[in-house]
């Protein structure tokens, strides 16, 4: 692996082999989602506790100060919206040149296995990997399900993750599911856990993050379940304790409660 690729990956995946990525890219197809109406306001208190942010170039330029940031994973796929016919109909929206100009540490692209746009999204990933490898830029593949949240089972996710790895993704982001170990064991590159829509309680999030790490994920790429929580700083600190300090879900919940109560 060349120096640039190694250096970028080292900025994302910490010395303990783990990572906490914070995605705030949702507006690229969902518009101003709840609690991300003003990305700067959402991001600023969380920045000290994240290892990297997953973001589009537009929000990066308008809402993140270049002298007060964390490593950037640049979202480079898009072109569909929640109002359109098919969320899977994405293309590449941002060039490799732009990613380099923005000093990104990786680029991120969604793939849509099993949809009408499977072929296009997989070839987009393959082309992005070709370019990324040329410039030392890691590609993170996102195994997206669009509106079909019920697809998130171990068979489908293991299939999608493996395909992403086969096409050259350096990191794969996927959902947690029952028998998550089948997803990680079939994927030869690091897997990070995405959150999906907000789940009813924070404790459930801490539990699936703990379980996902135990079953082979190297970290998380978790958005709504952090910044839509009533106490986002408490939540990210709880998750950080699981990811980087091997805390259990119960220990992370205790930390959450003390941060929320102003005691930590
Ligand atoms: C959208 C994305 C988001 O980054 C992803 O959904 C992660 O955020 P969340 O934890 O809120 O699901 O890739 O396709």
Boltz pocket constraint, residues with backbone or C-beta under 6 A from the ligand:
constraints:
  - pocket:
      binder: B
      contacts: [[A, 23], [A, 24], [A, 25], [A, 26], [A, 54], [A, 110], [A, 142], [A, 144], [A, 194], [A, 195], [A, 196], [A, 197], [A, 221], [A, 222], [A, 223], [A, 224], [A, 225]]
      max_distance: 6.0
